[in-house]
Amino acid sequence: QVQLVESGGGLVQAGGSLRLSCAASGRTFSNYAMGWFRQAPGKEREFVAAIKRSGISTSYADSVKGRFTISRDNAKNTVYLQMNSLKPEDTAVYYCAASNTVLGLPPTEPELFASWGQGTQVTVSS
């Protein structure tokens, strides 16, 4: 298992930006596809974005497409989520996750991710 630690969450006004980071340790980071998920109070955990091992291919939820960007730096064992034009409905706990499933596209289903971080709170005020 790879260990994951998120950071970068906080309180921001609508229209603002945040960048989340997720530092990995314990295993070879470049062997894992990485994903970001979020969970708002009273709602199920939902997919946000994912990136393949090489960083070439990415996937996004329709709700964040064009506003969020996932990237990774395999030399630093870190995956990022740049969030722009934030909306109050983006408020949630954000989790990063690692998957060693090899697919044609980045994995998007939570059950394909074996390792999860503890989460970081993002709150967007209106």
C-alpha positions as CSV (number, residue, x, y, z in Angstrom):
1,Q,0.0,0.0,0.0
2,V,1.1,3.5,-0.6
3,Q,0.5,6.1,2.1
4,L,-1.1,9.4,1.1
5,V,-1.3,12.8,2.8
6,E,-3.3,15.6,1.5
7,S,-2.8,19.3,2.1
8,G,-3.9,22.7,0.8
9,G,-7.5,22.8,1.8
10,G,-9.1,25.8,3.4
11,L,-11.7,28.5,3.2
12,V,-12.1,30.5,0.0
13,Q,-14.7,32.9,-1.4
14,A,-16.7,31.9,-4.5
15,G,-14.6,32.5,-7.6
16,G,-11.4,31.9,-5.8
17,S,-8.7,29.3,-6.3
18,L,-7.0,26.6,-4.2
19,R,-4.4,24.0,-5.0
20,L,-4.5,20.7,-3.2
21,S,-1.4,18.5,-2.9
22,C,-1.2,14.8,-2.1
23,A,2.2,13.4,-1.0
24,A,2.8,9.7,-1.5
25,S,5.2,7.4,0.3
26,G,5.9,3.8,0.8
27,R,5.7,2.5,-2.8
28,T,6.9,3.5,-6.2
29,F,4.6,6.5,-6.9
30,S,4.9,6.2,-10.7
31,N,3.3,2.7,-10.6
32,Y,0.0,4.2,-9.5
33,A,-2.8,6.1,-11.3
34,M,-4.0,8.8,-8.9
35,G,-7.4,10.2,-8.3
36,W,-9.2,12.9,-6.4
37,F,-12.6,12.4,-4.8
38,R,-14.8,14.5,-2.6
39,Q,-17.6,14.0,-0.1
40,A,-20.0,16.7,1.0
41,P,-22.0,16.4,4.2
42,G,-24.9,14.0,3.7
43,K,-23.7,12.9,0.3
44,E,-21.9,10.0,-1.2
45,R,-18.2,10.2,-2.1
46,E,-17.9,11.3,-5.7
47,F,-15.2,11.2,-8.4
48,V,-13.5,14.5,-9.2
49,A,-10.4,13.8,-11.4
50,A,-7.9,11.2,-12.2
51,I,-4.5,10.9,-13.9
52,K,-2.7,7.9,-15.3
53,R,0.8,6.9,-14.2
54,S,2.6,8.7,-16.9
55,G,0.5,11.9,-16.4
56,I,-0.4,12.0,-20.1
57,S,-4.1,11.0,-19.7
58,T,-6.6,12.6,-17.4
59,S,-10.3,12.4,-16.6
60,Y,-12.7,14.8,-14.9
61,A,-16.2,14.9,-13.6
62,D,-18.5,17.0,-15.7
63,S,-19.1,19.3,-12.7
64,V,-15.4,20.4,-12.5
65,K,-14.4,20.1,-16.2
66,G,-12.8,23.4,-17.3
67,R,-12.3,24.6,-13.7
68,F,-10.1,21.9,-12.1
69,T,-6.8,20.5,-13.3
70,I,-5.1,17.4,-12.0
71,S,-1.4,17.0,-12.5
72,R,1.5,15.0,-11.0
73,D,5.2,15.2,-10.4
74,N,6.6,11.7,-10.2
75,A,10.0,13.0,-9.1
76,K,8.3,14.6,-6.1
77,N,5.8,11.7,-5.5
78,T,3.0,14.2,-5.5
79,V,-0.3,14.7,-7.2
80,Y,-2.0,18.1,-7.4
81,L,-5.5,19.4,-7.9
82,Q,-5.6,23.0,-9.1
83,M,-9.1,24.3,-8.4
84,N,-10.2,27.6,-10.1
85,S,-13.5,29.4,-10.2
86,L,-14.6,27.7,-7.1
87,K,-18.3,27.5,-6.3
88,P,-20.1,26.9,-3.0
89,E,-21.2,23.5,-4.2
90,D,-17.5,22.5,-4.4
91,T,-17.5,22.5,-0.6
92,A,-16.5,19.0,0.6
93,V,-13.7,16.9,2.1
94,Y,-11.3,16.1,-0.7
95,Y,-9.5,12.8,-0.8
96,C,-6.7,11.6,-2.9
97,A,-6.4,8.0,-3.8
98,A,-4.0,5.6,-5.5
99,S,-4.9,2.8,-8.0
100,N,-2.6,0.1,-9.4
101,T,-5.3,-0.9,-11.9
102,V,-4.1,-0.6,-15.5
103,L,-6.8,0.6,-17.8
104,G,-6.9,2.4,-21.1
105,L,-8.3,5.5,-19.4
106,P,-7.6,6.8,-15.8
107,P,-9.8,4.9,-13.3
108,T,-12.8,6.8,-12.0
109,E,-14.6,4.2,-9.8
110,P,-13.7,4.4,-6.0
111,E,-13.5,0.6,-5.8
112,L,-10.5,0.7,-8.1
113,F,-8.5,2.7,-5.7
114,A,-6.9,0.7,-2.9
115,S,-5.1,3.5,-0.9
116,W,-6.7,6.7,0.4
117,G,-5.6,9.8,2.2
118,Q,-7.3,11.2,5.3
119,G,-8.9,14.1,3.4
120,T,-8.6,17.8,3.5
121,Q,-11.5,20.2,4.0
122,V,-12.4,22.7,1.2
123,T,-15.0,25.3,2.1
124,V,-16.3,27.8,-0.5
125,S,-18.3,30.7,0.8
126,S,-20.8,32.6,-1.3
